[in-house]
């Protein structure tokens, strides 16, 4: 029943008993391969494998529409509570931060559903670009009717630019052209 290894010092069992090593009690699950197209998204979200600029632009339009809706709701809420459409001071800053967080989270969720890589960083950068565009170019004219169209268009532009930046920087993008990076020699 006992066999000796080639060095002749350690006995080894020759039967089919289970090994006597401790089982692993790790609570972490193995991550699925990133290239697995049939795998559902995070937390069971269905993914639609669409790549490129169209899903980012579509997400930008939807997030821009949500931004217009949330800004209108914030104005109506401030009007009801304070008697003016601007909350000002501390409450206004908290409302603004909450709106930006909701926009970033929603954009990230939509990008994940559409199967866009780097969804969180793309959405965060796009909402930051959108905030700057609105503050610089659209702040004085948000009460006009064309502001309802300008904010979603600016959001689509910011999501497109953000997608371009994050896919250019991201190294694990399967659609990126890696031939130019592979030929670069540092020596």
PyMOL commands that set and color helices and strands:
alter all, ss='L'
color gray80, all
select helices_A, chain A and resi 42-44+53-82+89-113+119-141+147-169+179-182
alter helices_A, ss='H'
color red, helices_A
select strands_A, chain A and resi 2-4+11-13
alter strands_A, ss='S'
color yellow, strands_A
deselect
rebuild
show_as cartoon
